[in-house]
Amino acid sequence: MTAAMPRLVLLALALSTPVSAGQSNPIGKVLELLGNLESKITAEGEEATKMHNELTAWCDDRVTNLGFDIKTGQREVADLSATIEKQASLLSSGATTIEDISASIAGNEADLKAATSVRAEEAKTFAAEEKELNEVADTLDRAIAVLSRAGSSLMQVQSAKNVVEAFRLMVDASVLSSADASRLTALVQSQSSDEDTDAGAPDAAAYVSHSGNIIDTLEGLKEKALEQLSDARKKESTARHNFEMLRQSLEDEIKYSNKDMAETKKAVAAAGEAKASAEGDLAVTSKDLSEDQAELANTEADCASKAADYEAATKSRGEELAALAQAKKAVSDMTGGAEKLSYSFLQLSSSADLAQFEAVRFVRDLAKKTSSVALEQLASRMSSALKLGGPFDKVKGLIADMIARLEEQAGADASHKAYCDEELSESEEKKAEKSALIAKISTKIDQMTARSAQLKEEVAGLEKALSEIAASQASADKYRQEEHGVFTANKAEMEQGIEGVNMAIKIIREYYAQAGKAHTAADGASSGIVGMLEVALSDFTKGLAEMMAAEDSSSSAYARSTQENKLETASKSQDVKYKAAESVKLDKAVAEATSDRSSAQDELDAVNEYLAKLKEQCVAKAESYGERKARRDAELSGLKQALEILEGQAFLQRGLRGVRPHA
């Protein structure tokens, strides 16, 4: 069946009603109806084109916005991934640092513990040695005092063969206790052993007479004991000082290591928090990016499908208009003779074809009435099925499927508001985020711009100061050069004057010294002349000294001023260099931030545009539940009526009522 046949069948049905005597020529009526049908199809095409253009614009906007979101998401994912990698590296290096510091602290603590233990043993040994030597010295003091007081009463002790025997005799005389005698004997034997070892000397305890009397010997023993005590104390002092130095060093190392440990742990904790935060943000951003990519793919596929449906419907309308044009041409060109003889009507191919055509027309009119794209697509698919000669049940199945879909949509209608709320919330959140980012970047730009302007102003001031310093130095150089020239000339004149005065004094003195008494009358005058010359010489010499002192002072002041200018010039030049570099860096940062703000503004504009369309879809054109229910009920009722038309019930009653054949 051709594309024009459904409409021609409907036209035949309209013409199948009885024609009264007063009615116009049926052929003319047919041509009129064909023309009206062409106009209606053309209007439908224009409406479909308008809807297609609006859909295309929406698809382009949505794809563009999703592209912006995807680009932003990919950049954020890359930034977050880099942050995670950086923080992971910090965590790894921090863990290694903590291990090294822990090992260092443990080693230092072990060394401190060992040193403290050794020091305790040394102190204990010294205390015992000091106590013993003090006791020996006290014992020797008592023995010497007893022997000194006893005198001849202890002659027996004085006659002892050796010190050990003298100690025994002193014990017998109750001068010493046996414990003191044992202690002194041990000291003598120890001393004797040391001397034998060091110099190969004979036993010091063998003969008393070798070293004087017993008191001298005891004095010598006491001196040795005190020397040992002094050496022991010096050794103890040195050991204690070394230990204190070692302990202070180890404690400082432990202290600073603990401080480094705390700072490292703090840095590791901060890196862990930053990594966890970045990982959380990355998960959310990656999920949003995947959703945006999936939505972009679905949107592109859906828009492509709708574009294909539009192309198919446009092609179908073109074929239908071509068929109607052919029908009009056939009616106009070929019915002239027959029109005069009789009227005939087009033969319906079958009531089923007519019912299907009427159902297509009914669904299309219902789609236009309710502005339903879904019903428009259903009518297009039904028309395509009829053109391809599809079975009756297939057309019924299309309507039944649409009824089921509408009923399913009725059940899912409650989720529409949630969808709108979610989209609006996300869009508002993105808008707030982008607005905050733009405000932050703008503040940063303002700060950097103000700082750059301040630096440029400071650089201009420094350059002006450098110019003034250079001018001042040039003026000082010129003045100093002139001043030195004047000094050089004046000095030469003063030196020449001094030389002339000296020469004159010498000549006069030598002359009058040689002349003797021959010039006695002029002698007084010559003395006055020499005196005046000497006064002049003194004045010249003083003037030269003052000139040289003034020259030295001016030279020193000039050198100081020149050095100060050099230092100030170097300092200000360095400031100009650094501040100019910082200003250039800030200007570059401002340019980059301005570019970032422009990109953020583009993204915000896209978000605002999508938000406006979303509000138009979800707010401005939102229907109440009652309105949606009434519209959906009308669509369901119309589709059910189309099914009835396909069953032939309403159609045959309405379409064939009053049909009668001509005689």
C-alpha positions as CSV (number, residue, x, y, z in Angstrom):
1,M,0.0,0.0,0.0
2,T,1.4,3.5,-0.9
3,A,1.9,6.3,1.5
4,A,-1.1,8.2,0.1
5,M,-3.6,5.3,0.4
6,P,-4.6,5.8,4.1
7,R,-5.6,9.4,3.5
8,L,-7.4,8.5,0.2
9,V,-9.3,5.8,2.0
10,L,-10.4,8.4,4.5
11,L,-11.3,10.7,1.7
12,A,-13.4,7.9,0.0
13,L,-15.2,7.3,3.3
14,A,-16.0,11.0,3.6
15,L,-17.5,10.9,0.1
16,S,-19.5,7.7,0.7
17,T,-22.4,9.6,2.3
18,P,-25.5,10.3,0.1
19,V,-25.4,13.3,-2.2
20,S,-28.6,15.4,-2.4
21,A,-29.7,17.4,-5.4
22,G,-28.5,20.6,-3.9
23,Q,-25.0,19.4,-3.2
24,S,-22.0,20.5,-5.4
25,N,-20.2,18.3,-7.8
26,P,-18.5,15.4,-5.9
27,I,-15.4,15.7,-8.1
28,G,-14.9,19.3,-7.0
29,K,-15.5,18.2,-3.4
30,V,-12.8,15.5,-3.8
31,L,-10.3,18.1,-5.1
32,E,-11.2,20.4,-2.2
33,L,-10.7,17.7,0.3
34,L,-7.4,16.7,-1.2
35,G,-6.2,20.2,-1.0
36,N,-7.3,20.5,2.6
37,L,-5.5,17.3,3.3
38,E,-2.3,18.6,1.7
39,S,-2.5,21.8,3.8
40,K,-3.0,19.8,7.0
41,I,0.0,17.5,6.2
42,T,2.1,20.5,5.4
43,A,1.1,22.2,8.7
44,E,2.0,19.0,10.6
45,G,5.4,19.0,8.9
46,E,6.0,22.5,9.9
47,E,5.0,21.8,13.5
48,A,7.3,18.7,13.5
49,T,10.1,20.8,12.1
50,K,9.7,23.3,14.9
51,M,9.7,20.6,17.5
52,H,12.7,19.0,15.9
53,N,14.6,22.3,15.9
54,E,13.8,22.9,19.6
55,L,14.9,19.4,20.4
56,T,18.1,19.8,18.4
57,A,18.9,23.1,20.2
58,W,18.3,21.4,23.6
59,C,20.5,18.4,22.6
60,D,23.3,20.8,21.5
61,D,23.1,22.7,24.8
62,R,23.0,19.6,26.9
63,V,25.9,18.0,25.1
64,T,27.9,21.2,25.4
65,N,27.2,21.5,29.2
66,L,28.0,17.9,29.7
67,G,31.3,18.4,27.7
68,F,32.2,21.3,30.1
69,D,31.4,19.1,33.1
70,I,33.4,16.2,31.8
71,K,36.4,18.5,31.0
72,T,36.2,20.0,34.4
73,G,35.9,16.5,36.0
74,Q,38.9,15.1,34.1
75,R,41.0,18.1,35.2
76,E,39.9,17.7,38.8
77,V,40.6,13.9,38.6
78,A,44.1,14.6,37.3
79,D,44.8,17.2,40.0
80,L,43.5,14.9,42.8
81,S,45.5,12.0,41.4
82,A,48.6,14.2,41.5
83,T,47.8,15.3,45.0
84,I,47.3,11.7,46.1
85,E,50.6,10.6,44.6
86,K,52.4,13.6,46.2
87,Q,51.0,12.9,49.6
88,A,51.7,9.1,49.3
89,S,55.4,10.0,48.5
90,L,55.4,12.3,51.6
91,L,53.9,9.5,53.7
92,S,56.6,7.0,52.4
93,S,59.5,9.4,53.1
94,G,58.0,10.4,56.4
95,A,57.8,6.7,57.5
96,T,61.4,6.2,56.5
97,T,62.4,9.4,58.4
98,I,60.5,8.2,61.5
99,E,62.3,4.9,61.4
100,D,65.7,6.6,61.1
101,I,64.9,9.0,64.0
102,S,63.6,6.2,66.1
103,A,66.8,4.2,65.5
104,S,68.9,7.3,66.3
105,I,67.0,7.9,69.6
106,A,67.3,4.3,70.6
107,G,71.0,4.3,70.0
108,N,71.5,7.6,71.9
109,E,69.5,6.3,74.8
110,A,71.4,3.1,74.9
111,D,74.7,5.0,74.8
112,L,73.5,7.3,77.6
113,K,72.4,4.4,79.7
114,A,75.8,2.7,79.2
115,A,77.7,5.9,79.9
116,T,75.7,6.5,83.1
117,S,76.4,2.9,84.3
118,V,80.1,3.3,83.6
119,R,80.1,6.7,85.3
120,A,78.4,5.2,88.4
121,E,81.1,2.5,88.7
122,E,83.8,5.1,88.3
123,A,82.3,7.3,91.0
124,K,81.9,4.4,93.3
125,T,85.6,3.3,92.7
126,F,86.7,6.9,93.3
127,A,84.7,7.2,96.5
128,A,86.3,4.1,97.9
129,E,89.8,5.2,96.8
130,E,89.3,8.7,98.2
131,K,88.0,7.3,101.5
132,E,91.0,4.9,101.8
133,L,93.6,7.6,101.0
134,N,92.0,10.1,103.4
135,E,92.2,7.4,106.1
136,V,95.8,6.7,105.3
137,A,96.7,10.4,105.4
138,D,94.9,10.7,108.8
139,T,96.7,7.6,110.1
140,L,100.1,9.0,109.0
141,D,99.3,12.3,110.6
142,R,98.5,10.6,113.9
143,A,101.6,8.4,113.6
144,I,103.9,11.4,112.9
145,A,102.3,13.4,115.8
146,V,102.8,10.5,118.2
147,L,106.4,9.9,117.1
148,S,107.2,13.7,117.3
149,R,105.8,13.9,120.9
150,A,107.3,10.7,122.2
151,G,111.0,11.5,121.3
152,S,113.5,9.3,122.9
153,S,110.9,7.0,124.4
154,L,110.5,5.5,121.0
155,M,114.2,5.1,120.1
156,Q,113.4,1.4,119.6
157,V,111.2,2.4,116.6
158,Q,113.9,4.7,115.3
159,S,116.3,1.8,115.3
160,A,114.1,-0.5,113.3
161,K,115.6,-2.0,110.2
162,N,112.7,-1.1,108.0
163,V,109.4,0.7,107.9
164,V,107.3,-2.5,108.3
165,E,109.2,-3.4,111.4
166,A,108.8,0.2,112.7
167,F,105.0,-0.2,112.2
168,R,105.1,-3.4,114.2
169,L,107.0,-1.8,117.0
170,M,104.6,1.1,117.0
171,V,101.7,-1.3,117.3
172,D,103.5,-3.0,120.2
173,A,103.9,0.4,121.9
174,S,100.2,1.1,121.4
175,V,101.1,4.0,119.2
176,L,99.2,2.5,116.2
177,S,96.3,0.1,116.0
178,S,96.8,-3.1,114.1
179,A,94.4,-1.9,111.4
180,D,96.3,1.4,110.9
181,A,99.6,-0.6,110.8
182,S,98.1,-2.9,108.2
183,R,96.9,0.0,106.1
184,L,100.3,1.7,106.2
185,T,102.1,-1.5,105.5
186,A,100.0,-2.0,102.4
187,L,100.7,1.5,101.3
188,V,104.5,1.1,101.8
189,Q,104.5,-2.2,99.9
190,S,102.4,-0.7,97.1
191,Q,104.7,2.2,96.9
192,S,107.7,-0.1,96.9
193,S,106.2,-2.2,94.2
194,D,105.5,0.9,92.0
195,E,109.1,2.1,92.4
196,D,110.6,-1.3,91.6
197,T,108.4,-1.5,88.5
198,D,109.2,2.0,87.3
199,A,113.0,2.4,87.9
200,G,114.3,-0.9,89.2
201,A,115.0,0.7,92.6
202,P,115.6,-1.5,95.8
203,D,112.8,-2.2,98.2
204,A,112.0,1.1,99.9
205,A,110.9,-0.7,103.0
206,A,114.2,-2.5,103.4
207,Y,116.2,0.1,105.2
208,V,115.0,3.1,107.1
209,S,118.4,4.8,107.1
210,H,118.4,5.1,103.3
211,S,115.7,7.8,103.5
212,G,116.4,9.3,106.9
213,N,114.6,8.7,110.2
214,I,111.1,7.1,110.5
215,I,109.3,10.5,110.7
216,D,110.8,11.5,107.4
217,T,109.7,8.3,105.9
218,L,106.2,8.7,107.2
219,E,106.2,12.3,105.9
220,G,107.2,10.9,102.5
221,L,104.5,8.3,102.7
222,K,102.0,11.0,103.6
223,E,103.1,13.1,100.6
224,K,102.7,10.1,98.3
225,A,99.3,9.4,99.7
226,L,98.2,13.1,99.2
227,E,99.6,13.0,95.7
228,Q,97.6,9.9,94.9
229,L,94.5,11.5,96.4
230,S,95.1,14.6,94.3
231,D,95.6,12.5,91.1
232,A,92.5,10.5,91.9
233,R,90.5,13.7,92.4
234,K,91.8,15.2,89.1
235,K,91.0,12.0,87.3
236,E,87.5,11.9,88.9
237,S,86.9,15.6,87.9
238,T,88.0,14.9,84.3
239,A,85.9,11.8,84.1
240,R,82.9,13.6,85.6
241,H,83.4,16.5,83.2
242,N,83.7,14.2,80.2
243,F,80.6,12.3,81.3
244,E,78.6,15.6,81.7
245,M,79.7,16.7,78.2
246,L,78.7,13.3,76.8
247,R,75.4,13.3,78.6
248,Q,74.6,16.8,77.6
249,S,75.4,16.0,74.0
250,L,73.3,12.8,74.0
251,E,70.4,14.4,75.8
252,D,70.5,17.3,73.2
253,E,70.5,14.8,70.4
254,I,67.6,12.9,71.9
255,K,65.8,16.2,72.5
256,Y,66.2,17.4,69.0
257,S,65.5,14.0,67.6
258,N,62.2,13.9,69.6
259,K,61.4,17.3,68.2
260,D,62.1,16.2,64.7
261,M,60.1,13.0,65.4
262,A,57.0,15.1,66.5
263,E,57.3,17.4,63.5
264,T,57.7,14.5,61.1
265,K,54.7,12.7,62.7
266,K,52.7,15.9,62.4
267,A,53.7,16.2,58.7
268,V,52.8,12.5,58.1
269,A,49.5,13.0,59.8
270,A,48.7,16.0,57.7
271,A,49.8,14.2,54.6
272,G,47.6,11.2,55.5
273,E,44.6,13.6,56.0
274,A,45.3,15.3,52.8
275,K,45.6,12.0,51.0
276,A,42.4,10.6,52.5
277,S,40.6,13.8,51.7
278,A,41.9,13.8,48.1
279,E,40.9,10.1,47.7
280,G,37.4,10.9,49.0
281,D,37.1,13.8,46.6
282,L,38.6,11.6,43.8
283,A,36.0,8.9,44.4
284,V,33.1,11.5,44.3
285,T,34.6,13.3,41.3
286,S,35.3,10.0,39.4
287,K,31.7,8.9,40.0
288,D,30.3,12.3,38.8
289,L,32.6,12.1,35.8
290,S,31.4,8.6,34.9
291,E,27.8,9.7,35.3
292,D,28.3,12.7,33.1
293,Q,30.0,10.5,30.5
294,A,27.2,8.0,30.6
295,E,24.6,10.7,30.4
296,L,26.4,12.3,27.5
297,A,26.4,8.9,25.6
298,N,22.7,8.4,26.4
299,T,21.8,12.0,25.4
300,E,23.7,11.7,22.1
301,A,22.1,8.3,21.4
302,D,18.6,9.5,22.3
303,C,19.0,12.7,20.2
304,A,20.3,10.7,17.3
305,S,17.3,8.3,17.5
306,K,14.9,11.2,17.6
307,A,16.6,12.8,14.7
308,A,16.3,9.6,12.7
309,D,12.6,9.4,13.6
310,Y,12.2,12.9,12.4
311,E,13.9,12.1,9.1
312,A,11.7,9.1,8.6
313,A,8.6,11.1,9.4
314,T,9.7,13.9,7.0
315,K,10.3,11.3,4.3
316,S,6.9,9.7,4.9
317,R,5.1,13.1,4.7
318,G,6.9,13.8,1.5
319,E,5.8,10.5,0.0
320,E,2.2,11.2,1.2
321,L,2.1,14.6,-0.3
322,A,3.5,13.2,-3.6
323,A,0.7,10.6,-3.6
324,L,-1.9,13.2,-2.9
325,A,-0.6,15.4,-5.7
326,Q,-0.8,12.4,-8.1
327,A,-4.4,11.7,-6.9
328,K,-5.4,15.3,-7.5
329,K,-3.8,15.2,-11.0
330,A,-5.6,12.0,-11.8
331,V,-8.9,13.3,-10.6
332,S,-8.5,16.6,-12.5
333,D,-7.1,15.1,-15.7
334,M,-9.0,11.9,-16.1
335,T,-12.6,12.4,-14.7
336,G,-13.8,15.1,-17.0
337,G,-16.0,12.9,-19.2
338,A,-17.1,10.5,-16.6
339,E,-18.2,13.5,-14.4
340,K,-20.8,14.4,-16.9
341,L,-22.3,10.9,-17.0
342,S,-22.4,9.8,-13.5
343,Y,-20.7,10.0,-10.1
344,S,-18.7,7.1,-8.8
345,F,-17.0,6.6,-5.6
346,L,-13.7,5.1,-4.7
347,Q,-13.9,1.5,-3.7
348,L,-12.7,0.7,-0.3
349,S,-10.1,-2.0,-0.4
350,S,-11.4,-3.5,2.9
351,S,-12.9,-2.3,6.1
352,A,-9.8,-3.4,7.9
353,D,-7.6,-1.0,5.9
354,L,-10.0,1.8,6.5
355,A,-10.1,1.0,10.2
356,Q,-6.3,1.0,10.4
357,F,-6.1,4.3,8.5
358,E,-8.7,5.9,10.7
359,A,-6.8,4.7,13.8
360,V,-3.6,6.3,12.5
361,R,-5.4,9.6,11.9
362,F,-7.0,9.4,15.3
363,V,-3.7,8.8,17.1
364,R,-2.0,11.6,15.1
365,D,-4.7,14.1,15.9
366,L,-4.6,13.0,19.5
367,A,-0.8,13.6,19.6
368,K,-1.2,17.1,18.2
369,K,-4.1,17.9,20.6
370,T,-2.1,16.7,23.6
371,S,1.3,17.9,22.2
372,S,2.7,14.4,22.9
373,V,6.0,13.4,21.2
374,A,5.4,9.8,22.2
375,L,2.0,9.7,20.5
376,E,3.5,11.4,17.4
377,Q,6.2,8.7,17.3
378,L,3.5,6.0,17.7
379,A,1.5,7.4,14.8
380,S,4.6,7.5,12.7
381,R,5.4,3.8,13.5
382,M,1.8,2.8,12.8
383,S,1.9,4.6,9.5
384,S,5.2,2.9,8.6
385,A,3.7,-0.5,9.5
386,L,0.6,0.2,7.2
387,K,2.9,1.4,4.4
388,L,5.0,-1.8,4.7
389,G,1.8,-3.9,4.6
390,G,2.1,-5.0,8.3
391,P,-0.5,-7.3,9.8
392,F,-3.5,-5.9,11.6
393,D,-2.3,-7.4,15.0
394,K,1.0,-5.5,14.7
395,V,-0.8,-2.1,14.6
396,K,-2.9,-3.2,17.5
397,G,0.2,-4.3,19.3
398,L,1.8,-0.8,18.9
399,I,-1.2,0.8,20.5
400,A,-1.3,-1.7,23.3
401,D,2.4,-1.2,23.9
402,M,1.9,2.6,24.1
403,I,-1.1,2.1,26.5
404,A,1.2,-0.1,28.7
405,R,4.0,2.5,28.5
406,L,1.6,5.3,29.5
407,E,0.3,3.3,32.4
408,E,3.9,2.6,33.5
409,Q,4.7,6.4,33.2
410,A,1.6,7.1,35.4
411,G,3.1,4.8,38.0
412,A,6.6,6.5,37.8
413,D,5.2,10.1,37.7
414,A,5.9,10.5,41.4
415,S,9.6,10.2,40.7
416,H,9.6,13.2,38.4
417,K,9.7,15.8,41.2
418,A,12.5,13.9,42.9
419,Y,14.5,14.0,39.6
420,C,13.9,17.7,39.2
421,D,14.8,18.4,42.9
422,E,18.0,16.4,42.5
423,E,19.0,18.1,39.2
424,L,18.2,21.5,40.6
425,S,20.1,20.8,43.8
426,E,23.2,19.6,41.9
427,S,23.0,22.5,39.5
428,E,22.6,25.0,42.3
429,E,25.5,23.4,44.2
430,K,27.7,23.6,41.0
431,K,26.6,27.2,40.6
432,A,27.6,28.0,44.2
433,E,30.9,26.2,43.8
434,K,31.8,28.0,40.6
435,S,30.7,31.3,42.0
436,A,32.8,30.8,45.1
437,L,35.7,29.8,42.9
438,I,35.4,32.9,40.8
439,A,35.1,35.1,43.9
440,K,38.2,33.4,45.3
441,I,40.2,33.8,42.1
442,S,39.0,37.5,41.8
443,T,40.1,38.2,45.3
444,K,43.5,36.6,44.6
445,I,43.8,38.6,41.3
446,D,42.9,41.8,43.2
447,Q,45.5,41.0,45.8
448,M,48.2,40.2,43.3
449,T,47.4,43.2,41.2
450,A,47.6,45.5,44.2
451,R,50.9,43.9,45.3
452,S,52.3,44.2,41.7
453,A,51.2,47.9,41.6
454,Q,52.8,48.5,45.0
455,L,56.0,46.8,43.9
456,K,56.1,48.8,40.6
457,E,55.6,52.0,42.6
458,E,58.4,50.9,45.0
459,V,60.7,50.1,42.0
460,A,59.9,53.5,40.5
461,G,60.9,55.1,43.9
462,L,64.0,53.1,44.1
463,E,65.0,54.0,40.6
464,K,64.4,57.6,41.3
465,A,66.5,57.3,44.5
466,L,69.3,55.6,42.5
467,S,69.2,58.4,39.9
468,E,69.5,61.0,42.7
469,I,72.4,59.0,44.3
470,A,74.1,58.8,40.9
471,A,73.6,62.6,40.3
472,S,74.9,63.3,43.8
473,Q,77.9,61.1,43.3
474,A,78.7,62.7,40.0
475,S,78.5,66.2,41.6
476,A,80.7,65.0,44.5
477,D,83.2,63.6,42.0
478,K,83.3,66.8,40.1
479,Y,83.6,69.0,43.3
480,R,86.3,66.7,44.7
481,Q,88.3,66.8,41.6
482,E,88.2,70.6,41.5
483,E,88.9,70.8,45.3
484,H,91.9,68.5,44.9
485,G,93.2,70.5,41.9
486,V,93.0,73.7,44.0
487,F,94.8,71.9,46.9
488,T,97.6,70.7,44.6
489,A,98.2,74.2,43.2
490,N,98.1,75.8,46.6
491,K,100.4,73.2,48.1
492,A,103.0,73.8,45.5
493,E,102.9,77.5,46.1
494,M,103.2,77.0,49.9
495,E,106.0,74.6,49.5
496,Q,107.8,76.9,47.1
497,G,107.2,79.8,49.6
498,I,108.6,77.8,52.5
499,E,111.6,76.8,50.4
500,G,112.2,80.5,49.4
501,V,112.0,81.7,53.1
502,N,114.3,78.9,54.2
503,M,116.8,79.8,51.5
504,A,116.6,83.5,52.4
505,I,117.2,82.8,56.1
506,K,120.1,80.5,55.3
507,I,121.7,83.1,53.0
508,I,121.4,85.9,55.5
509,R,122.7,83.9,58.4
510,E,125.6,82.5,56.5
511,Y,126.5,85.9,55.1
512,Y,126.5,87.7,58.4
513,A,128.2,84.8,60.1
514,Q,131.1,85.0,57.7
515,A,131.3,88.9,57.7
516,G,131.8,89.0,61.5
517,K,132.3,92.4,63.1
518,A,132.7,94.2,59.8
519,H,128.9,94.6,59.7
520,T,128.2,95.3,63.3
521,A,125.7,98.1,62.4
522,A,123.7,95.9,60.2
523,D,123.7,93.0,62.6
524,G,120.6,94.2,64.4
525,A,118.7,94.7,61.2
526,S,119.6,91.3,59.9
527,S,118.4,89.7,63.1
528,G,115.0,91.5,62.7
529,I,114.8,90.3,59.1
530,V,115.6,86.8,60.0
531,G,113.0,87.0,62.8
532,M,110.3,88.2,60.3
533,L,111.3,85.5,57.9
534,E,111.0,82.9,60.6
535,V,107.5,84.3,61.4
536,A,106.6,84.0,57.8
537,L,108.0,80.5,57.6
538,S,106.0,79.6,60.7
539,D,102.8,81.0,59.0
540,F,103.6,79.2,55.8
541,T,104.3,76.0,57.5
542,K,101.1,76.3,59.6
543,G,99.1,77.2,56.5
544,L,100.5,74.1,54.6
545,A,99.7,71.9,57.6
546,E,96.1,73.2,57.7
547,M,95.7,72.8,54.0
548,M,96.9,69.2,54.2
549,A,94.7,68.5,57.2
550,A,91.7,70.0,55.3
551,E,92.6,67.9,52.2
552,D,92.8,64.7,54.3
553,S,89.5,65.5,55.9
554,S,87.8,66.2,52.6
555,S,89.4,63.1,51.0
556,S,88.2,60.9,53.9
557,A,84.7,62.4,53.8
558,Y,84.6,61.9,50.0
559,A,85.7,58.3,50.4
560,R,83.1,57.7,53.1
561,S,80.4,59.3,51.1
562,T,81.4,57.4,48.0
563,Q,81.4,54.1,49.9
564,E,78.1,54.8,51.4
565,N,76.7,55.6,48.0
566,K,78.1,52.4,46.6
567,L,76.5,50.3,49.4
568,E,73.2,52.1,49.1
569,T,73.3,51.8,45.3
570,A,74.0,48.0,45.5
571,S,71.3,47.6,48.1
572,K,68.7,49.5,46.1
573,S,69.7,47.9,42.8
574,Q,69.2,44.5,44.4
575,D,65.8,45.6,45.7
576,V,64.9,46.8,42.2
577,K,66.0,43.5,40.8
578,Y,64.0,41.4,43.2
579,K,60.9,43.6,43.3
580,A,60.9,43.9,39.5
581,A,61.2,40.1,39.2
582,E,58.4,39.6,41.8
583,S,56.2,42.1,39.9
584,V,56.7,40.2,36.6
585,K,56.0,37.0,38.4
586,L,52.8,38.5,39.9
587,D,51.7,39.8,36.5
588,K,52.2,36.4,35.0
589,A,50.2,34.8,37.9
590,V,47.5,37.5,37.4
591,A,47.3,36.5,33.7
592,E,47.0,32.8,34.5
593,A,44.5,33.5,37.2
594,T,42.5,35.7,34.8
595,S,42.5,32.8,32.3
596,D,41.4,30.4,35.1
597,R,38.6,32.8,36.1
598,S,37.5,33.1,32.4
599,S,37.3,29.3,32.2
600,A,35.4,29.1,35.5
601,Q,33.1,31.9,34.3
602,D,32.4,29.9,31.1
603,E,31.6,26.9,33.2
604,L,29.4,29.0,35.4
605,D,27.6,30.4,32.4
606,A,27.0,26.9,31.1
607,V,25.7,25.8,34.5
608,N,23.4,28.9,34.6
609,E,22.1,28.2,31.1
610,Y,21.4,24.6,32.0
611,L,19.9,25.6,35.3
612,A,17.6,28.1,33.5
613,K,16.4,25.4,31.1
614,L,16.1,22.9,33.9
615,K,13.9,25.4,35.8
616,E,11.9,26.0,32.7
617,Q,11.4,22.3,32.4
618,C,10.8,21.5,36.1
619,V,9.3,24.8,37.4
620,A,8.1,27.2,34.8
621,K,6.2,24.5,32.8
622,A,5.5,22.1,35.5
623,E,2.0,20.6,35.6
624,S,0.0,19.8,38.6
625,Y,-0.7,16.2,39.3
626,G,-4.4,16.7,38.3
627,E,-3.4,18.2,35.0
628,R,-0.9,15.4,34.2
629,K,-3.6,12.8,35.2
630,A,-6.2,14.5,33.0
631,R,-3.8,14.6,30.1
632,R,-2.7,11.0,30.5
633,D,-6.3,9.9,30.9
634,A,-7.1,11.6,27.7
635,E,-4.2,9.8,26.0
636,L,-5.2,6.5,27.4
637,S,-8.9,7.0,26.5
638,G,-7.9,8.1,23.0
639,L,-5.6,5.0,22.5
640,K,-8.4,2.7,23.7
641,Q,-10.8,4.4,21.3
642,A,-8.2,3.8,18.6
643,L,-8.2,0.1,19.5
644,E,-12.0,0.1,19.2
645,I,-11.6,1.7,15.8
646,L,-9.3,-1.1,14.8
647,E,-11.9,-3.6,16.0
648,G,-14.3,-2.0,13.6
649,Q,-16.9,-1.1,16.2
650,A,-17.1,2.7,16.4
651,F,-15.6,3.1,12.9
652,L,-18.2,1.1,11.0
653,Q,-21.0,2.7,13.0
654,R,-19.7,6.2,12.3
655,G,-18.0,5.8,9.0
656,L,-20.5,3.7,7.0
657,R,-23.7,5.1,8.4
658,G,-26.0,6.2,5.6
659,V,-24.0,4.8,2.7
660,R,-26.2,3.8,-0.2
661,P,-25.4,2.9,-3.8
662,H,-26.4,4.9,-6.8
663,A,-29.0,3.7,-9.2
